[in-house]
Amino acid sequence: MKKLSFTATGDAILMTRLNENYAAFKPLRDFICRGDVRVNNLEYVISDYKRFGSTFCGGLWQTARPNVFEDMHKFGFNMYSCATNHSMDYSFEGVLQTCRYLESRDICYAGIGENLFEAEKPALLYTGQSTVALISNCSSFDDSARAGYPSNEIPGRPGLNPLRFTTINHVTHEEMETLKKIEAECFVGATKKNSQIDGFTPMGPKGLYDFGGNYFIEDTRSYRETVVSPYDLDRTVRGIRDALNYADHVIIMTHTHQFKAFEFTEPDYFFEDFARKCIDAGASAVIAGGTHQLKPMEIYKGKPIFYSLGNFIFQLDYIERQPIDYWERHSLSREDYPSNYAVMAVRDQTCQRGLTNSFLNYRSVIPYFEFDEDGNLSKLVMKPIELGFDGDPLFKGIPFEADRETSEEICERLQRLSSPYGVSLFLNDEGLIEVRL
């Protein structure tokens, strides 16, 4: 095994061509290209707008033309994680067009495919000195976005590589009795229960009480837990171990929107467990995104876990088109609001928070980390970036090198979040956040 370096970025939602006056491109590209392996979390469909939208989406229907993707590709990425809550925004044709485009350009990608065999398959990158495998999955998706295996009789289903989990709500005896009273009086879940009796819908997990699709169990106190799907965990662990037969390093990249309670910054219980079990199985790093904000990082058994890298590019305000479902979702008419930008403006005015209204969604980091000849983590630094939250609207959502004051805020916040995981950080003289190993 030879020394190998990595860079990675968070969610990338580039909806327009990069402006020719974008001055930060070269310094960011230079930093990204320090890594032999350069991984990006691609959070949109690559299409020509001739694909129909699904009845569901990841919040917005996100797609961009191939020339927009090519602008992002110029940052120097050589691997893409594509399993996100937007993978199937434009249904089967959209996800397959994305696959075909990346394949036509001979670009390494993982997480989506024409069936589950293809979607769960590691992407392989040959750096000239090492082989790296990338496994991509997603825990935030409509169930119809999930890829399926083929059989001898039926073709597989296109989609994404899923990471499922179960939420179990622990309640007291009194709370359980209240739920059962509500169920009896309001016929909660009656249709599902009849379907289970008739054998069309499988029964839920044993020992759990199903209240309207939510699982409860009686306990001495009230709390919530989440448990990763044993089936999807086993698939991933087997994939890691198999990939290590021909790859020097295996990287896991997961798109996950779940969190413990109400704060975006808290990784959910099931994902903490999943990430550590991936390291136990031999993965060199676990990198997550999804919630658009930085989450903690952890060094587990000498390997890095990034619970969320936040955003790398965040152009939610510049999505060119939306299907008519977008107007229906917000109970607005196309006649009164002719453009999707007008609908977005109404949405932003009426929502209580809004992802584009907080600077926290516009500050992130780009990690650079190295493994030595023995596979040990020998260096980990992160470049702080900010995405033009208060700047020129032309560049809102586009990454820039953070100034010293902003870098200090990012470092302090990431240190506060990561302290419970035993991580110590500091801002070095080069303006990089360095992890004490």
C-alpha positions in Angstrom: 0.0 0.0 0.0 1.3 3.5 -0.9 0.6 6.9 0.7 -2.7 8.3 -0.6 -4.5 11.6 -0.1 -8.2 12.5 -0.3 -10.3 15.7 -0.6 -14.1 15.7 -0.3 -16.9 18.2 -0.5 -20.4 18.4 0.8 -23.7 18.8 -1.2 -23.3 20.2 -4.6 -26.3 21.9 -6.1 -25.0 23.9 -9.1 -28.0 25.1 -11.3 -26.3 27.7 -13.5 -23.0 28.0 -15.4 -20.2 29.5 -13.4 -19.8 33.2 -13.9 -16.7 34.2 -15.9 -15.8 36.7 -13.1 -15.8 34.0 -10.4 -12.4 34.7 -8.9 -12.3 31.9 -6.3 -12.4 29.0 -8.7 -8.6 28.6 -9.1 -7.6 28.6 -5.4 -10.4 26.2 -4.5 -9.6 23.9 -7.5 -5.9 23.9 -6.5 -6.8 22.8 -2.9 -9.2 20.1 -4.1 -6.6 18.8 -6.5 -4.1 18.2 -3.7 -6.0 15.0 -3.2 -5.2 11.9 -5.3 -8.9 11.0 -4.7 -11.4 13.9 -5.0 -15.0 13.1 -4.1 -18.1 15.2 -4.6 -21.7 14.7 -3.4 -23.7 15.3 -6.6 -27.2 16.4 -5.5 -29.1 16.8 -8.8 -30.1 15.0 -11.9 -28.1 15.7 -15.1 -30.7 16.1 -17.8 -32.0 18.2 -20.8 -35.3 19.0 -19.2 -37.1 16.5 -21.4 -37.7 14.0 -18.6 -41.0 14.1 -16.6 -40.9 14.8 -12.9 -41.7 12.2 -10.3 -44.8 12.7 -8.2 -42.4 13.2 -5.3 -39.1 15.2 -5.0 -36.5 15.9 -2.4 -38.1 19.3 -1.6 -37.5 20.8 -5.1 -37.1 19.0 -8.4 -33.4 19.5 -9.0 -31.8 19.0 -12.4 -29.2 20.9 -14.4 -28.0 20.7 -18.0 -24.8 18.8 -18.9 -22.8 22.0 -19.5 -23.6 23.1 -15.9 -22.3 19.8 -14.6 -19.1 20.3 -16.7 -18.5 23.6 -15.0 -18.5 21.9 -11.7 -16.4 19.0 -12.9 -13.7 21.5 -13.7 -13.0 21.8 -10.0 -11.1 18.5 -10.5 -13.4 15.9 -8.9 -12.7 12.3 -10.0 -15.4 10.4 -8.1 -19.1 11.3 -7.5 -21.5 10.1 -4.9 -24.9 10.2 -6.5 -27.4 8.6 -4.1 -29.4 11.5 -2.7 -33.0 12.5 -1.9 -33.0 14.1 -5.4 -31.7 11.2 -7.4 -35.2 10.3 -8.6 -36.7 13.8 -8.9 -37.1 13.1 -12.6 -38.1 9.5 -12.3 -36.5 6.5 -14.0 -35.6 8.4 -17.2 -33.8 11.1 -15.2 -31.7 8.8 -13.1 -30.8 6.7 -16.1 -29.8 9.8 -18.1 -27.5 10.8 -15.3 -25.9 7.4 -15.3 -25.5 7.4 -19.1 -24.0 10.9 -19.2 -21.4 10.1 -16.5 -20.6 6.8 -18.2 -20.2 8.6 -21.6 -17.6 10.8 -20.0 -15.9 7.9 -18.3 -16.5 9.5 -14.9 -16.5 7.4 -11.7 -19.8 7.5 -9.8 -21.7 5.3 -7.3 -25.1 5.1 -5.6 -27.5 5.0 -8.6 -28.1 2.6 -11.4 -30.5 0.7 -13.6 -30.9 -1.8 -10.7 -29.8 -2.3 -7.1 -26.8 -4.5 -8.2 -25.5 -1.4 -10.2 -26.5 1.1 -7.5 -24.8 -0.6 -4.6 -21.7 -1.5 -6.7 -18.5 0.3 -5.6 -17.1 2.8 -8.1 -13.4 2.1 -8.7 -10.7 4.7 -9.2 -7.2 3.8 -10.2 -4.8 6.6 -9.2 -1.7 5.1 -10.7 -0.4 4.1 -7.2 -3.6 2.8 -5.5 -7.1 1.5 -6.1 -10.0 3.2 -4.3 -13.6 2.0 -4.0 -16.5 4.4 -3.3 -19.8 3.1 -2.0 -22.7 5.6 -2.0 -26.0 5.3 -0.3 -28.9 7.4 1.0 -31.2 7.3 4.0 -33.6 10.0 2.9 -35.9 9.0 0.1 -39.4 8.1 -1.1 -39.6 4.4 -1.1 -40.3 4.3 -4.8 -36.9 5.8 -5.4 -35.2 2.6 -4.0 -33.5 0.5 -6.7 -34.3 -3.2 -6.9 -32.4 -6.3 -7.8 -33.2 -8.1 -11.1 -34.4 -11.7 -11.1 -34.6 -14.4 -13.8 -38.1 -13.3 -14.6 -38.3 -9.6 -13.9 -35.8 -6.8 -14.7 -34.4 -4.8 -11.8 -35.7 -1.4 -10.9 -33.7 1.8 -11.5 -33.0 4.0 -8.5 -30.7 4.7 -5.6 -28.8 2.5 -3.1 -30.9 2.7 0.1 -29.9 2.9 3.7 -33.1 2.2 5.7 -33.7 2.5 9.4 -36.5 2.0 11.9 -37.6 4.7 14.4 -38.8 3.3 17.8 -40.6 5.7 20.1 -40.4 4.6 23.8 -43.4 5.8 25.9 -44.7 5.2 29.4 -47.7 3.0 30.2 -50.0 6.0 30.5 -48.9 7.4 27.1 -49.4 4.0 25.5 -52.9 3.8 26.8 -53.7 7.2 25.4 -52.4 6.1 22.0 -54.6 3.0 22.0 -57.6 5.1 23.1 -57.1 7.5 20.2 -56.6 4.5 17.8 -59.9 2.9 18.9 -61.9 6.1 18.7 -60.5 7.5 15.5 -59.8 4.2 13.7 -56.1 5.2 13.2 -54.5 2.7 10.7 -57.7 0.8 10.1 -57.1 0.4 6.4 -53.5 -0.9 6.9 -54.7 -3.3 9.6 -57.3 -4.8 7.4 -54.8 -5.2 4.6 -52.5 -7.0 7.1 -55.4 -9.3 8.1 -56.0 -10.1 4.4 -52.3 -10.8 3.9 -51.6 -8.0 1.4 -49.4 -5.9 3.8 -46.7 -7.6 6.0 -47.1 -7.4 9.7 -44.8 -4.9 11.5 -41.8 -5.7 13.7 -42.7 -8.0 16.6 -43.1 -6.4 20.0 -43.8 -2.9 18.5 -47.1 -1.1 18.5 -48.0 0.4 15.1 -49.8 3.8 15.5 -50.5 5.3 12.1 -47.2 3.9 10.7 -45.1 5.0 13.7 -43.7 2.4 16.0 -44.0 2.6 19.8 -42.9 0.4 22.7 -43.8 0.7 26.4 -41.0 1.7 28.7 -40.3 3.4 32.0 -39.5 6.7 30.3 -40.1 8.5 27.0 -37.4 8.7 24.4 -36.7 8.0 20.7 -34.2 5.6 19.1 -33.4 4.7 15.6 -32.0 1.4 14.4 -30.3 0.8 11.0 -31.8 -1.8 8.7 -29.9 -5.1 9.3 -30.4 -5.9 5.6 -28.9 -2.7 4.3 -26.1 -2.8 6.9 -25.2 -6.3 5.9 -25.2 -5.4 2.2 -22.9 -2.5 2.9 -20.5 -4.5 5.1 -20.3 -7.3 2.6 -19.6 -4.7 -0.1 -16.8 -3.2 1.9 -15.2 -6.5 2.6 -15.5 -7.6 -1.0 -14.0 -4.4 -2.3 -11.0 -4.7 -0.1 -10.1 -7.8 -2.1 -9.1 -5.5 -5.0 -9.0 -2.0 -3.5 -6.5 -0.4 -1.1 -9.1 1.9 0.4 -12.9 1.9 0.6 -14.8 5.2 1.2 -18.4 5.4 2.2 -20.5 8.4 1.3 -24.0 8.7 2.7 -26.7 11.3 2.1 -28.7 11.5 5.3 -31.2 14.1 6.5 -32.0 12.5 9.8 -31.0 13.9 13.2 -31.6 13.0 16.8 -34.1 15.7 17.8 -34.7 19.1 16.3 -31.1 20.3 15.6 -29.7 19.7 12.2 -26.2 19.4 13.8 -27.0 16.1 15.7 -26.3 12.9 13.7 -29.0 10.3 14.3 -28.4 7.3 16.4 -28.7 4.8 13.5 -26.2 6.6 11.4 -23.6 6.8 14.2 -23.9 3.1 14.5 -23.8 2.5 10.8 -20.7 4.7 10.3 -18.7 3.0 13.0 -19.7 -0.5 11.7 -18.4 0.5 8.3 -15.1 1.4 9.8 -15.1 -1.9 11.7 -15.6 -3.7 8.4 -12.5 -2.0 6.9 -13.7 1.3 5.4 -11.0 4.1 5.5 -13.5 6.9 5.9 -17.2 7.7 6.1 -18.4 11.0 4.7 -21.9 12.3 4.9 -24.0 15.2 3.7 -27.7 16.0 3.3 -28.8 18.4 6.0 -26.9 21.4 4.4 -25.1 22.2 7.7 -21.9 21.1 9.2 -22.3 18.2 11.7 -19.6 16.8 14.1 -16.7 14.8 13.0 -15.1 11.8 14.8 -11.9 9.9 14.6 -13.0 6.3 15.2 -10.3 3.6 15.5 -8.0 6.0 13.6 -10.3 6.6 10.7 -12.3 9.8 10.0 -16.1 10.1 10.1 -17.6 13.3 8.8 -21.2 13.3 9.9 -22.0 16.1 7.4 -19.9 18.4 5.3 -22.7 20.8 4.7 -22.8 22.5 1.3 -20.1 22.9 -1.3 -22.4 24.6 -3.8 -25.9 25.7 -2.8 -27.9 27.4 -5.6 -31.4 26.7 -4.4 -32.4 30.2 -5.6 -31.5 29.5 -9.2 -33.3 26.4 -10.3 -34.3 27.0 -13.9 -37.5 25.0 -14.1 -40.0 23.0 -12.0 -42.8 20.7 -13.0 -46.4 21.9 -12.6 -46.6 19.8 -9.3 -44.5 22.6 -7.7 -47.4 25.1 -8.1 -49.9 22.5 -6.9 -47.8 21.7 -3.8 -48.0 25.3 -2.7 -51.6 25.8 -3.8 -50.7 28.5 -6.3 -51.8 29.1 -9.8 -49.5 29.3 -12.8 -51.5 32.3 -14.0 -50.8 34.3 -10.9 -47.2 33.1 -10.4 -45.8 32.4 -13.9 -42.3 31.5 -12.9 -41.0 29.0 -10.4 -38.9 31.8 -8.9 -42.1 33.6 -7.9 -43.3 30.4 -6.1 -40.0 30.1 -4.3 -40.3 33.7 -3.1 -43.8 33.0 -1.7 -42.4 29.8 0.0 -39.6 31.7 1.5 -41.9 34.4 2.9 -44.3 31.9 4.5 -42.0 29.3 5.9 -40.7 29.6 9.5 -37.0 29.1 8.7 -35.9 28.5 5.1 -32.6 26.9 4.1 -31.6 30.0 2.1 -32.2 32.4 5.0 -29.5 31.2 7.4 -25.7 31.8 7.0 -25.1 28.4 8.7 -26.1 26.7 5.4 -23.5 28.8 3.6 -20.4 27.9 5.6 -18.6 24.7 5.4 -15.2 23.0 5.0 -13.3 20.9 2.4 -11.3 18.2 4.2 -7.9 17.0 3.0 -6.6 13.9 4.6 -3.7 11.5 4.1 -3.1 7.8 4.8 0.5 6.5 5.1 2.0 3.3 3.6 0.5 1.3 6.5 -3.0 2.7 5.9 -2.9 4.9 9.0 -4.4 8.4 9.0 -1.4 10.7 9.1 -2.8 14.1 8.4 -6.3 15.8 8.4 -6.8 19.5 7.6 -9.9 21.3 6.4 -10.2 24.5 4.3 -13.0 26.7 5.5 -15.3 28.0 2.8 -18.3 30.4 2.6 -20.9 30.5 -0.1 -21.6 34.2 -0.6 -24.5 34.5 1.8 -24.1 38.2 2.3 -22.4 39.0 -1.0 -23.2 39.7 -4.6 -26.5 37.8 -5.5 -24.8 36.6 -8.6 -22.5 34.4 -6.5 -24.9 33.4 -3.7 -24.4 29.6 -3.2 -21.0 29.5 -4.9 -17.9 28.7 -2.7 -15.2 31.1 -1.8 -12.2 30.8 0.6 -13.4 32.0 4.0 -11.7 35.0 5.5 -10.0 34.7 8.9 -13.0 35.9 11.0 -15.3 33.5 9.2 -12.8 30.7 9.4 -12.6 31.2 13.2 -16.3 30.9 13.5 -16.4 27.7 11.5 -13.5 26.2 13.5 -15.1 27.2 16.8 -18.5 25.7 15.8 -17.0 22.5 14.5 -14.9 22.1 17.6 -18.0 22.6 19.8 -19.9 20.0 17.8 -17.1 17.5 17.7 -15.9 17.8 21.3 -18.3 15.1 22.6 -16.6 12.8 20.1 -13.2 13.4 21.5 -11.9 15.5 18.6 -9.5 18.5 19.0 -9.2 21.2 16.3 -7.4 24.4 15.8 -7.0 27.0 13.1 -3.4 26.9 11.9 -1.2 29.7 10.4 -2.3 28.7 6.9 -5.9 29.3 7.7 -6.7 25.6 7.7 -8.6 23.8 10.4 -6.2 21.1 11.6 -7.2 18.0 13.6 -4.8 16.9 16.3 -4.2 13.2 15.6 
